[in-house]
């Protein structure tokens, strides 16, 4: 089967990250013959980030599978209503419904990471000692790299929403649940994945599963691909 007949894979990153956080999974999916692209949005406003996902969909073939990590779950929930999107894969993600915000969901299940942040220049930064609550199962060297490259979101980003429709109510969804997550609480992930009726895979992982267990993420994306192709 040619690359043109396979669904494209479009990755959407979370807070304190950019598209390079998927660097351990992209090469394998490219080798499988998929067009793959990582959205690079600015974490300035939720509406702008969703629009950037939609624009990026125009750079690859259709249909596409959207993959969202953490806050990226909110962006694929908004952008995934696009007819070019065939399926959704959520990775330790926050998944709002209409009239909900990412912050309103996170507030239900507080985690330690939010005691390890600092607001400066109207952006939210992780303190160096806070990385262990974000990426605690990575090596010390990798944790230092995560901190050195983390990209701070706008201070009010998580309180924004403009959802009139959510993609997970109409598109098939998969959810990778991080059981050791100290950023998005595992109980919140469990509630959200159940509410969505997503196919759920649990992992003994920190928040950054795509870095600590890339093979698992690749396997779940391949399952989503197979389901899309079968349809």
C-alpha positions as CSV (number, residue, x, y, z in Angstrom):
1,X,0.0,0.0,0.0
2,X,1.4,3.4,-1.0
3,X,2.0,6.3,1.4
4,X,-0.7,8.2,-0.5
5,X,-3.4,5.6,0.5
6,X,-2.3,5.4,4.2
7,X,-3.7,7.9,6.7
8,X,-1.4,10.8,7.6
9,X,-0.4,11.2,11.3
10,X,-0.6,14.7,12.8
11,X,1.0,15.2,16.2
12,X,-0.1,17.9,18.6
13,X,2.1,18.7,21.6
14,X,1.2,19.8,25.1
15,X,2.5,22.5,27.5
16,X,6.2,23.0,28.0
17,X,7.0,21.2,24.7
18,X,7.0,21.6,21.0
19,X,6.7,19.1,18.1
20,X,10.1,17.6,18.8
21,X,8.7,15.7,21.8
22,X,7.5,13.1,19.3
23,X,10.9,12.5,17.9
24,X,11.1,9.0,19.2
25,X,7.9,7.9,17.4
26,X,7.9,9.9,14.1
27,X,10.7,8.0,12.3
28,X,9.1,4.6,12.8
29,X,5.7,5.8,11.4
30,X,7.5,7.4,8.5
31,X,9.2,4.1,7.8
32,X,5.7,2.5,7.9
33,X,4.9,4.8,4.9
34,X,2.8,7.5,6.5
35,X,3.0,11.2,5.9
36,X,3.8,12.5,9.4
37,X,3.9,16.1,10.6
38,X,4.1,17.7,14.1
39,X,2.1,20.8,14.6
40,X,4.1,23.7,16.0
41,X,1.6,26.1,17.7
42,X,2.6,28.9,19.9
43,X,0.7,28.2,23.2
44,X,-0.6,31.8,23.1
45,X,-4.3,31.2,22.8
46,X,-6.4,28.1,22.5
47,X,-8.3,29.4,19.4
48,X,-5.0,30.1,17.6
49,X,-3.6,26.7,18.4
50,X,-6.7,24.9,17.1
51,X,-6.5,27.0,13.9
52,X,-2.8,26.0,13.5
53,X,-3.8,22.3,13.7
54,X,-6.4,22.9,11.0
55,X,-3.8,24.7,8.8
56,X,-1.3,21.9,9.3
57,X,-3.9,19.3,8.2
58,X,-3.7,21.0,4.8
59,X,0.0,20.1,4.5
60,X,-0.6,16.3,4.4
61,X,-2.9,13.9,2.7
62,X,-6.3,12.9,4.0
63,X,-7.7,11.2,5.9
64,X,-5.5,12.0,8.9
65,X,-5.2,10.7,12.4
66,X,-4.7,13.4,15.1
67,X,-2.5,12.5,18.0
68,X,-2.6,14.8,21.0
69,X,-0.5,14.7,24.2
70,X,-1.6,16.5,27.4
71,X,-3.0,20.0,26.4
72,X,-2.8,18.6,22.8
73,X,-5.8,16.6,23.7
74,X,-7.8,19.8,23.8
75,X,-6.5,21.0,20.5
76,X,-7.3,17.8,18.7
77,X,-10.7,17.8,20.3
78,X,-11.4,21.2,18.7
79,X,-9.7,20.6,15.4
80,X,-10.8,17.0,15.0
81,X,-14.3,17.9,13.8
82,X,-12.6,18.7,10.5
83,X,-13.8,16.2,7.9
84,X,-10.2,15.4,7.0
85,X,-9.8,13.7,10.4
86,X,-10.7,10.0,10.6
87,X,-9.6,9.2,14.2
88,X,-8.1,10.6,17.4
89,X,-5.4,9.3,19.7
90,X,-5.0,10.8,23.1
91,X,-1.8,10.5,25.2
92,X,-2.2,11.3,28.9
93,X,-4.4,14.1,27.6
94,X,-7.0,16.5,28.9
95,X,-10.2,16.2,26.8
96,X,-12.8,18.9,27.4
97,X,-16.4,18.8,26.5
98,X,-18.4,21.8,25.2
99,X,-18.2,24.7,27.7
100,X,-15.3,23.1,29.6
101,X,-11.8,24.4,29.8
102,X,-8.5,22.5,30.3
103,X,-8.2,24.3,33.7
104,X,-11.7,23.3,34.9
105,X,-10.8,19.7,34.2
106,X,-7.4,19.8,35.9
107,X,-8.9,21.5,38.9
108,X,-11.0,18.4,39.7
109,X,-7.8,16.3,40.3
110,X,-4.8,18.5,41.4
111,X,-1.3,17.3,40.8
112,X,2.1,18.2,42.2
113,X,3.5,19.8,39.0
114,X,1.4,22.9,39.6
115,X,3.3,23.6,42.8
116,X,6.5,23.6,40.8
117,X,5.7,26.4,38.3
118,X,6.5,30.1,38.2
119,X,4.7,32.8,36.2
120,X,7.1,35.3,34.6
121,X,6.6,37.5,31.6
122,X,3.0,36.4,31.4
123,X,4.2,32.8,30.7
124,X,4.2,29.7,32.9
125,X,7.6,28.1,33.5
126,X,8.6,24.9,35.2
127,X,11.1,25.2,38.0
128,X,14.1,22.9,37.4
129,X,13.1,20.7,40.4
130,X,9.7,20.3,39.0
131,X,10.7,18.2,36.0
132,X,10.6,15.0,38.0
133,X,6.8,15.5,38.3
134,X,6.6,15.8,34.5
135,X,9.1,13.3,33.2
136,X,10.2,11.3,36.2
137,X,10.8,8.0,34.5
138,X,13.3,9.5,32.0
139,X,17.1,9.5,32.8
140,X,18.5,12.4,34.6
141,X,20.2,13.5,31.4
142,X,16.9,13.4,29.5
143,X,15.1,15.3,32.3
144,X,17.7,18.1,32.1
145,X,17.1,18.2,28.3
146,X,13.3,18.4,28.8
147,X,13.8,21.4,31.2
148,X,16.3,23.1,28.9
149,X,14.0,23.0,25.9
150,X,10.6,23.4,27.6
151,X,8.4,26.1,26.0
152,X,6.2,28.1,28.4
153,X,2.5,28.6,27.6
154,X,0.6,31.9,28.1
155,X,-0.5,32.3,31.6
156,X,-4.2,32.3,30.8
157,X,-4.1,29.6,28.1
158,X,-5.7,26.8,30.1
159,X,-8.7,29.0,31.0
160,X,-9.7,29.6,27.4
161,X,-12.3,27.7,25.4
162,X,-14.4,28.2,22.3
163,X,-15.8,24.7,21.8
164,X,-19.2,24.4,20.2
165,X,-18.5,20.9,19.1
166,X,-16.1,18.2,20.2
167,X,-14.5,15.6,17.9
168,X,-14.6,12.6,20.3
169,X,-18.4,12.4,20.1
170,X,-18.3,11.6,16.4
171,X,-14.8,10.2,15.7
172,X,-13.3,6.9,16.9
173,X,-10.8,7.5,19.8
174,X,-8.0,5.8,21.5
175,X,-6.6,6.9,24.9
176,X,-3.2,6.0,26.4
177,X,-3.5,6.4,30.2
178,X,-0.4,7.1,32.2
179,X,-0.8,5.4,35.6
180,X,2.2,7.2,37.2
181,X,1.4,10.6,35.9
182,X,2.0,13.6,38.2
183,X,1.0,16.2,35.7
184,X,-2.5,15.1,34.5
185,X,-3.9,13.0,37.3
186,X,-4.5,9.3,36.4
187,X,-8.0,9.5,37.9
188,X,-8.8,12.4,35.6
189,X,-7.5,10.5,32.7
190,X,-9.6,7.5,33.7
191,X,-12.7,9.7,34.0
192,X,-12.1,11.4,30.6
193,X,-11.3,8.2,28.7
194,X,-14.4,6.5,30.1
195,X,-16.6,9.5,29.3
196,X,-15.3,9.4,25.7
197,X,-15.9,5.6,25.4
198,X,-12.3,5.5,24.0
199,X,-10.4,2.3,23.5
200,X,-8.1,2.7,26.5
201,X,-4.6,1.3,27.1
202,X,-3.0,1.8,30.5
203,X,0.8,2.2,30.9
204,X,3.1,2.3,33.9
205,X,4.5,5.7,32.8
206,X,5.1,9.3,33.7
207,X,3.3,12.0,31.8
208,X,5.7,11.8,28.8
209,X,4.8,8.3,27.5
210,X,6.0,9.1,24.0
211,X,9.5,9.6,25.4
212,X,9.6,6.9,28.0
213,X,7.7,4.2,26.1
214,X,7.6,5.2,22.4
215,X,7.0,1.6,21.3
216,X,3.7,1.5,23.1
217,X,2.6,4.8,21.5
218,X,3.6,3.5,18.1
219,X,1.6,0.3,18.7
220,X,-1.6,2.2,19.6
221,X,-1.3,4.5,16.6
222,X,-0.9,1.5,14.4
223,X,-4.1,0.1,15.9
224,X,-5.9,3.3,15.0
225,X,-4.4,3.2,11.5
226,X,-5.7,-0.4,11.0
227,X,-9.2,0.6,12.2
228,X,-9.3,3.6,9.8
229,X,-8.1,1.5,6.9
230,X,-10.7,-1.2,7.7
231,X,-13.4,1.4,7.6
